[in-house]
Amino acid sequence: MCGIAGFVGSGDRRVIEKMTETLRYRGPDDDGFFVDPRDRIALGFRRLSVIDLKGGGQPIFNEDKKVVVIFNGEIYNFKDLRRKLLDKHRFYTNTDTDVIVHLYEERGEKFLSEIEGMFAIALWDSKLKKLLLARDRVGEKPLYWMFERDLFAFASEPKALFMHPGIPKELDRKSLFKYMMYEYIPSPNTIFKNIKKIEPAHYLVFQNNNVIINRYYDITSTPRLEKSLSDTKTVVCVLEQKLDTAVRERLVADVPVGVFLSGGLDSSTIAYFAQKNSQKPIKTFSIGFEEPSFNESSWAEKVARRIGADHHTYRFTAKECVDIIPGVFSLLDEPLADASLLPTYLLARFTRKHVTVALGGDGADELFFGYNTFVAHKLWKLYAYRPQVVHKILTMFAKKLPVYHSYFSFDFKLKRFLEADVVDDLIRNQLWLGAFHPNEYKDLFSKAMLVDMPRNIFEDIDIQRDRIRGLEKFLQLGYSYLKHYMAEDILVKIDRATMFNSLEVRSPFLDTNLAEYVFSLPVNLKLHGFKTKYILKRLMTGHLGADVVNRSKQGFSIPLARWLAPSVAP
């Protein structure tokens, strides 16, 4: 896991060194540079050593030094790809990066369809004077870019870009409006007017002073599973095989590997398969809090005992958590209104004391329809037939309910449910998830600011509609979660919180083979009546126990409102 940066245009080695140095926490073990004044190209790299600890430095070249690559991430199928390339190419290291440069030689830009992993890639082809940038299919690894006049630059984080003297900071007001609703800024935009994000499953080519961006993958192209292959017993069997493979592939490392374990279904599933594929007790990690409705540590300890893991727990005080808020959020270049960034940061800091790589359960809620909003959409279908006067009465009642600080309290859920009184499912879903309703903007912004408000605040949702128009309602919702909430919030949070602590996190549920299979399943195998994650629960009941599998869902969060309330502040 690493940090990368680079530019084509004005600048020298001192500039790329400054850019790369800002990413030191992403790769504290080593750095590397490629600078060619003739082509005015500079690439910089910071390394967190995970594979081939001694020989895996970057940049890495092909045999004639005409192609050079820097890379952030992991390619899980690199050994299979390497075997196929051995007859034609010479490998200088035992890393996955070597595979990228030679696979590009063979396949050109099409090589992206053959690699399985999480990645942000920068590749310079000196023969064609072409820079290629690419992100993985779901967006686990970040990659930002900008292009103005004679300067093209890119980096893992915006802070590195701003070390180049030719890149100014300028607020993008349209993105600010979107942030107030989404609580993050959807790709390809950022909070900065002149900086963009490469979207997941896309690659960018900079050549002849032009930028071309293409999509190389979309999960919607996955064919629906045939009925003869979708009976419950068959699906449970296939699902177990694919989960086992996904976890096993992500255990490969030359450094210690552990598992984040909250005690919920998702992380417990990953921990189970990790232990199954380990000859000794795996190390699992959780954190706890004093507030009972937010504390899951006892469940994590219970799961660890059942699977035979070597479990580690740290209970943080309210003061410890509140004290880190300024430091953590000062590291973010873009605003992210997700308070779970804080416990994720604390968990990563604690875990990093023991291991360099950790596995997590991210992606399961999006693929198996695990969020409470999926159930809420079913309830809304019934609620939509109520008389309007009923809605008014319930809204007045909800406003008078006292505010509770417990996790997902009744008053919070009811108010959210009633606020999204719209016909469109995707927009209603976003209103349930987001912070502010666009109707509130007139009270939040001045008239001068409102001039810059996008005409269609939901344009990012509308852009997806052509790709999902033929899908069932809940598949459309699941796709929207994958492309928005997961890619722009959950995975950003995981990347920043862990990289700030020089910890690599891998997400087996996001394995392409596994994700495509789950996406192809009939909806009723994921949302069965009002039961979420139905097929995953069927699979894991025998492995983890019904009490673990069927316990109420709890997100990874902290009692921030209670801690910040004047009467109980630490």
C-alpha positions in Angstrom: 0.0 0.0 0.0 1.5 3.3 -1.0 1.1 6.9 -2.1 1.7 8.1 -5.6 2.1 11.5 -7.3 3.4 13.0 -10.5 3.1 15.6 -13.2 3.7 16.3 -16.9 4.8 19.9 -17.5 6.5 22.5 -15.4 8.4 21.4 -12.4 11.6 19.6 -11.3 12.8 16.9 -8.9 12.4 19.2 -5.9 8.7 19.6 -6.7 8.0 15.9 -7.0 9.9 15.2 -3.8 7.7 17.8 -2.0 4.5 16.3 -3.4 5.5 12.8 -2.5 6.7 13.7 1.0 3.1 14.8 2.0 2.1 11.2 1.5 4.7 9.7 3.8 2.1 8.2 6.2 0.7 6.2 3.2 4.2 4.7 2.7 6.6 5.2 5.5 9.1 2.5 4.5 10.7 3.8 1.3 10.4 6.3 -1.6 11.3 6.3 -5.3 11.3 8.7 -8.2 11.4 8.9 -12.0 12.2 12.2 -13.6 12.8 12.8 -17.3 13.4 16.5 -18.2 13.2 15.7 -21.9 9.6 14.6 -21.7 8.9 16.9 -18.7 7.6 13.9 -16.7 8.0 13.2 -13.0 6.7 10.4 -10.9 7.0 10.0 -7.1 6.2 7.0 -4.9 6.0 6.3 -1.1 6.0 2.6 -0.1 4.4 0.6 2.7 6.2 -2.7 2.3 3.8 -5.7 2.1 5.1 -8.0 -0.7 8.8 -8.6 -1.4 10.0 -6.4 1.4 13.6 -6.0 0.2 13.2 -5.9 -3.6 9.8 -4.4 -4.2 10.7 -0.7 -4.5 9.1 1.5 -7.2 9.1 2.8 -9.9 9.4 -0.4 -11.9 10.4 -0.6 -15.6 10.0 -3.0 -18.5 13.1 -4.5 -20.0 14.1 -1.6 -22.3 13.1 1.1 -19.7 10.5 2.5 -22.1 7.5 1.8 -19.8 7.6 2.8 -16.1 4.9 2.3 -13.5 4.1 3.4 -10.0 1.2 1.8 -8.2 -0.8 2.0 -5.0 -2.7 -1.2 -4.0 -2.6 -4.9 -4.3 -3.2 -7.2 -7.3 -4.5 -10.5 -5.8 -4.1 -12.6 -9.0 -0.6 -11.4 -9.8 1.0 -14.9 -9.4 -1.3 -16.4 -12.0 -0.7 -13.5 -14.4 3.1 -13.7 -13.8 3.2 -17.4 -14.8 1.5 -16.5 -18.1 4.0 -13.8 -18.8 7.2 -15.6 -17.8 8.0 -16.9 -21.3 8.1 -13.5 -22.9 9.2 -11.1 -20.1 11.9 -10.7 -17.5 10.8 -9.9 -13.9 13.1 -7.9 -11.6 11.1 -8.3 -8.4 8.6 -10.7 -6.8 5.9 -8.0 -6.5 2.6 -7.5 -8.2 3.8 -4.2 -9.7 6.1 -6.1 -12.1 3.0 -7.8 -13.6 1.4 -4.5 -14.4 4.1 -3.1 -16.6 4.5 -6.4 -18.6 0.8 -7.0 -18.9 0.5 -3.5 -20.4 3.1 -4.3 -22.9 1.0 -7.3 -24.0 -2.5 -5.9 -23.8 -2.3 -2.1 -23.8 -5.1 -0.4 -21.9 -7.1 -3.7 -22.0 -4.8 -5.1 -19.3 -7.1 -3.5 -16.7 -9.8 -6.1 -17.3 -7.4 -8.9 -16.3 -6.2 -7.7 -12.9 -8.1 -8.3 -9.7 -7.4 -6.1 -6.8 -7.5 -2.6 -5.4 -5.3 -0.1 -7.1 -4.5 3.3 -8.3 -2.0 3.0 -11.2 0.2 5.6 -13.0 2.0 4.3 -16.1 4.2 6.3 -18.5 4.9 5.0 -22.0 7.8 7.0 -23.3 7.5 5.6 -26.8 3.9 6.9 -27.2 4.5 9.9 -24.8 1.4 8.6 -23.0 0.5 8.8 -19.3 -2.2 6.3 -18.2 -4.0 6.6 -14.8 -6.5 4.0 -13.6 -8.5 3.1 -10.5 -9.9 -0.2 -9.4 -13.4 -1.4 -10.1 -15.1 -0.2 -6.9 -12.9 2.7 -5.8 -10.9 1.3 -2.9 -7.8 3.4 -3.8 -8.0 7.1 -4.5 -6.6 9.1 -7.4 -7.0 12.8 -8.1 -5.9 14.9 -11.1 -5.8 18.3 -12.6 -5.0 19.8 -16.0 -4.5 23.5 -16.8 -2.7 24.8 -19.8 0.7 23.1 -19.8 0.5 21.2 -16.6 -1.1 17.9 -15.9 -0.7 16.5 -12.3 -2.1 13.6 -10.2 -1.8 12.3 -6.7 -3.3 9.9 -4.2 -4.6 12.9 -2.2 -5.1 16.6 -3.1 -2.6 17.8 -0.5 0.2 16.4 -2.7 -1.1 18.4 -5.7 -1.0 21.6 -3.8 2.7 21.2 -3.2 3.2 22.0 -6.9 3.5 25.8 -7.3 1.3 25.8 -10.4 -1.8 24.5 -8.7 -4.0 27.0 -6.7 -6.8 26.2 -4.2 -10.2 27.4 -5.3 -13.5 26.3 -3.8 -16.1 24.7 -6.1 -19.4 26.1 -4.8 -21.5 23.5 -6.8 -19.6 20.8 -5.0 -20.3 22.5 -1.7 -24.1 22.3 -2.3 -23.8 18.6 -3.1 -21.7 18.0 0.0 -24.4 19.5 2.2 -26.9 16.8 0.9 -24.6 13.8 0.4 -22.2 14.4 3.2 -19.5 13.7 0.7 -18.7 14.9 -2.9 -19.6 12.5 -5.7 -17.0 11.7 -8.3 -15.6 13.0 -10.6 -15.9 16.4 -8.7 -14.1 17.5 -5.6 -14.4 20.4 -3.3 -11.8 22.2 -5.4 -12.8 23.7 -8.7 -9.7 22.7 -10.7 -9.2 19.1 -9.2 -11.1 16.0 -10.2 -11.3 12.4 -9.1 -10.9 9.5 -11.5 -14.1 7.5 -11.0 -13.9 3.9 -10.0 -13.6 1.5 -12.9 -12.3 4.3 -15.1 -8.9 5.1 -16.7 -7.5 8.3 -18.0 -5.1 8.8 -20.8 -3.1 12.1 -21.1 -1.4 12.3 -24.5 -0.7 15.1 -26.9 -1.9 17.6 -24.3 -5.4 16.0 -24.3 -7.3 14.1 -21.6 -9.4 11.1 -22.5 -11.4 9.2 -19.8 -13.0 5.8 -20.4 -14.9 3.3 -18.3 -13.5 -0.2 -18.4 -15.9 -2.1 -16.2 -19.5 -2.0 -14.9 -21.1 -4.6 -12.6 -24.4 -4.0 -14.4 -23.1 -6.1 -17.3 -23.2 -9.2 -15.0 -25.9 -11.6 -16.3 -28.7 -12.5 -13.9 -28.3 -16.0 -12.4 -30.4 -18.7 -14.1 -33.3 -20.1 -12.0 -31.9 -23.6 -12.2 -28.8 -22.3 -10.4 -30.5 -20.1 -7.9 -32.1 -22.5 -5.4 -31.0 -21.8 -1.8 -28.8 -24.9 -1.3 -26.9 -24.3 -4.5 -26.4 -20.6 -3.8 -25.2 -21.3 -0.2 -22.6 -23.8 -1.5 -21.3 -21.5 -4.3 -21.3 -18.5 -2.0 -19.2 -20.3 0.6 -16.7 -21.3 -2.0 -16.3 -17.8 -3.4 -16.0 -16.2 0.1 -13.4 -18.7 1.0 -11.4 -17.9 -2.1 -11.7 -14.2 -1.7 -10.5 -14.3 1.9 -7.7 -16.7 1.2 -6.3 -14.6 -1.6 -6.3 -11.5 0.6 -4.3 -13.3 3.3 -1.2 -13.3 1.1 1.5 -11.0 2.5 5.1 -10.9 3.7 4.0 -9.1 6.9 1.6 -9.9 9.7 -2.1 -9.9 8.8 -5.1 -9.5 11.0 -8.9 -8.9 10.8 -11.1 -6.1 12.0 -13.8 -7.8 14.1 -16.8 -5.8 15.4 -18.9 -8.9 16.2 -21.4 -8.1 13.5 -22.2 -10.5 10.6 -19.9 -9.0 8.0 -16.7 -8.8 10.0 -17.4 -12.1 11.7 -17.8 -13.8 8.3 -14.4 -12.5 7.2 -12.8 -13.6 10.5 -14.4 -17.1 10.2 -12.9 -17.7 6.7 -9.6 -16.1 7.6 -9.3 -18.5 10.6 -10.4 -21.4 8.3 -7.5 -20.6 6.0 -4.9 -20.1 8.7 -2.8 -22.7 10.5 -2.5 -20.7 13.6 -5.0 -18.4 15.5 -5.5 -15.2 13.4 -5.2 -11.9 15.2 -8.5 -10.0 15.4 -9.1 -6.5 16.6 -11.9 -4.4 18.0 -12.5 -1.3 20.1 -15.1 -0.5 22.7 -16.8 2.5 24.3 -18.5 3.2 27.6 -21.9 4.0 25.9 -23.8 0.6 25.9 -25.8 1.2 22.7 -22.6 1.9 20.7 -20.4 -0.8 22.3 -20.0 -4.1 20.4 -16.8 -5.3 21.9 -18.5 -8.1 23.9 -19.9 -9.6 20.7 -16.5 -9.4 19.0 -14.9 -11.3 21.9 -17.7 -13.9 21.7 -17.1 -14.5 18.0 -13.3 -14.6 18.5 -13.7 -17.4 21.1 -16.0 -19.4 18.8 -13.6 -19.4 15.9 -10.5 -19.7 17.9 -8.9 -16.3 17.1 -6.3 -14.4 19.0 -8.5 -11.4 19.9 -7.3 -7.9 21.0 -9.7 -5.2 22.4 -9.1 -1.7 23.5 -11.7 0.4 25.2 -11.4 4.1 24.5 -12.6 6.8 26.8 -14.7 9.7 25.6 -11.8 12.1 26.2 -9.4 10.0 24.0 -11.9 10.1 21.2 -12.8 13.8 21.4 -9.2 14.8 21.6 -8.3 13.2 18.2 -11.0 15.1 16.3 -9.0 18.1 15.3 -6.0 16.0 14.2 -7.9 13.5 12.2 -10.0 15.9 10.3 -7.1 18.2 9.6 -5.6 15.3 7.5 -8.7 15.3 5.3 -8.4 17.4 2.1 -12.0 17.2 1.3 -14.9 17.4 3.8 -16.4 14.0 4.9 -19.3 14.2 7.3 -19.0 10.6 8.6 -18.4 10.5 12.3 -17.4 6.8 12.0 -14.1 8.0 10.6 -13.1 8.6 14.2 -13.6 5.0 15.6 -12.2 3.6 12.3 -9.1 5.7 12.9 -8.8 4.6 16.5 -9.2 0.9 15.4 -6.6 1.3 12.8 -4.2 3.0 15.2 -4.6 0.1 17.7 -4.4 -2.6 15.0 -1.2 -1.1 13.5 0.6 -1.8 16.7 0.3 -5.6 16.0 0.0 -6.0 12.2 0.6 -4.2 8.9 -2.4 -5.6 6.9 -6.0 -6.1 8.1 -9.1 -7.6 6.5 -12.4 -5.8 6.8 -16.1 -6.5 6.1 -16.9 -3.5 3.8 -19.1 -4.1 0.8 -21.5 -6.7 2.3 -24.3 -4.2 3.1 -24.3 -2.9 -0.4 -24.2 -6.3 -2.1 -26.6 -8.3 0.3 -29.0 -5.4 0.9 -28.1 -5.0 4.6 -29.0 -1.4 5.2 -32.2 -0.6 7.1 -33.2 1.7 4.2 -33.9 -1.4 2.0 -36.5 -2.4 4.6 -37.7 1.2 4.7 -38.4 1.2 1.0 -40.7 -1.8 1.4 -42.5 0.0 4.2 -42.8 3.1 2.1 -44.5 1.2 -0.6 -47.3 0.5 1.9 -47.1 4.0 3.4 -47.5 5.7 0.0 -51.2 4.8 0.0 -52.0 6.8 3.2 -54.1 9.9 3.1 -52.0 13.1 3.1 -53.5 14.2 6.4 -51.9 11.1 8.0 -48.5 12.2 6.8 -49.0 15.7 8.2 -50.1 14.4 11.6 -47.2 12.0 11.8 -44.7 14.7 10.9 -46.1 17.0 13.6 -45.8 14.1 16.1 -42.2 13.3 15.1 -41.1 16.9 15.5 -42.3 16.9 19.2 -40.4 13.7 20.0 -37.5 14.2 22.4 -34.0 13.7 20.9 -32.2 10.6 22.1 -28.5 10.0 21.8 -28.7 6.2 21.6 -27.7 4.4 18.3 -30.3 4.9 15.6 -33.0 6.0 18.1 -36.7 5.7 17.2 -37.1 9.5 16.9 -34.2 9.7 14.4 -35.6 6.9 12.2 -39.1 8.2 12.2 -38.1 11.7 11.3 -35.9 10.5 8.5 -38.6 8.2 7.2 -41.1 11.1 7.0 -38.8 13.7 5.6 -38.3 11.9 2.2 -41.8 12.3 0.9 -40.9 11.9 -2.8 -41.9 9.5 -5.6 -38.4 8.6 -6.9 -36.8 5.7 -5.0 -33.2 6.7 -5.7 -33.8 10.3 -4.6 -35.8 9.2 -1.5 -32.9 6.9 -0.6 -30.4 9.7 -0.7 -32.7 12.0 1.3 -32.8 9.3 4.0 -29.0 9.1 4.0 -28.0 12.7 3.6 -27.7 15.6 6.1 -29.8 18.4 4.6 -32.8 18.5 2.3 -32.4 20.9 -0.6 -35.5 22.7 0.7 -33.4 23.8 3.6 -30.7 25.5 1.6 -32.4 28.9 1.6 -31.9 28.9 5.4 -28.3 27.7 5.1 -26.9 29.9 2.3 -26.9 33.5 1.4 -28.7 34.7 -1.8 -25.3 35.3 -3.3 -24.2 31.7 -2.7 -27.5 30.3 -3.9 -26.7 31.6 -7.4 -24.2 28.9 -7.8 -26.5 26.1 -6.7 -26.8 23.3 -9.4 -30.1 23.4 -11.2 -30.4 19.7 -10.6 -28.9 18.8 -7.2 -29.6 15.2 -8.0 -27.7 15.2 -11.3 -25.2 12.6 -10.0 -28.0 10.2 -9.4 -29.6 10.9 -12.7 -26.4 10.1 -14.6 -26.7 6.5 -13.4 -30.2 5.9 -14.6 -29.3 4.9 -18.2 -27.1 2.1 -16.8 -29.6 0.7 -14.4 -32.9 1.4 -16.1 -33.6 -2.3 -16.9 -32.8 -3.5 -13.4 -35.3 -4.3 -10.6 -36.0 -1.6 -8.1 -33.8 -3.1 -5.3 -30.9 -3.8 -7.7 -31.0 -0.2 -8.8 -30.8 0.8 -5.1 -28.0 -1.6 -4.5 -26.1 -0.3 -7.5 -26.6 3.3 -6.3 -25.2 2.3 -2.9 -22.1 0.8 -4.6 -21.5 3.8 -6.8 -22.2 6.6 -4.3 -22.3 5.8 -0.6 -19.8 3.0 -0.6 -17.3 4.5 -3.1 -17.5 8.1 -1.9 -18.0 7.6 1.8 -17.3 4.2 3.2 -14.2 3.4 1.1 -12.8 7.0 1.5 -13.2 6.7 5.2 -11.5 3.3 5.3 -8.6 4.5 3.1 -7.9 7.7 5.0 -8.3 6.3 8.5 -6.1 3.3 7.8 -3.5 5.1 5.7 -3.1 7.8 8.3 -1.8 5.0 10.5 0.2 3.2 7.7 -2.1 0.2 7.8 -3.3 -1.6 4.7 -6.9 -2.8 4.7 -8.4 -5.4 2.2 -12.0 -6.0 1.6 -12.8 -9.6 0.5 -16.5 -8.9 -0.1 -15.4 -6.6 -2.9 -13.7 -9.4 -4.8 -14.9 -9.1 -8.4 -15.9 -12.7 -8.8 -17.8 -12.7 -5.4 -19.4 -9.3 -6.0 -20.6 -10.2 -9.5 -22.1 -13.5 -8.2 -24.0 -11.8 -5.3 -25.2 -9.0 -7.6 -26.6 -11.6 -10.0 -28.7 -13.3 -7.3 -32.5 -12.9 -7.2 -33.5 -10.1 -5.0 -35.5 -12.4 -2.6 -32.2 -14.2 -1.7 -30.8 -11.0 -0.3 -34.0 -9.2 1.0 -36.3 -12.0 2.0 -39.5 -10.3 3.1 -38.1 -7.9 5.7 -35.0 -10.0 6.4 -31.8 -8.4 5.1 -28.8 -10.4 4.0 -30.9 -13.5 3.9 -28.6 -15.8 2.0 -25.5 -14.7 3.9 -27.3 -15.4 7.1 -28.3 -18.8 5.9 -24.7 -19.6 5.1 -23.2 -18.3 8.3 -25.7 -19.5 10.9 -24.0 -22.9 11.1 -20.6 -21.4 11.3 -21.1 -18.5 13.7 -24.4 -19.3 15.6 -27.9 -17.9 15.3 -27.3 -15.3 18.0 -24.5 -13.7 16.1 -26.1 -13.9 12.7 -29.5 -12.6 13.7 -28.6 -9.9 16.1 -29.8 -6.4 15.2 -27.6 -4.5 12.7 -25.3 -1.9 14.2 -23.0 0.4 12.2 -19.5 1.3 13.3 -20.1 4.6 15.1 -19.5 6.5 18.3 -21.8 8.4 20.7 -20.5 11.8 19.4 -23.7 13.7 20.1 -23.7 12.6 23.7 -20.0 13.4 24.2 -20.4 16.8 22.7 -23.5 17.7 24.7 -22.5 20.3 27.4 -23.9 18.2 30.3 -21.9 15.1 29.5 -18.8 16.4 27.7 -15.6 14.8 28.9 
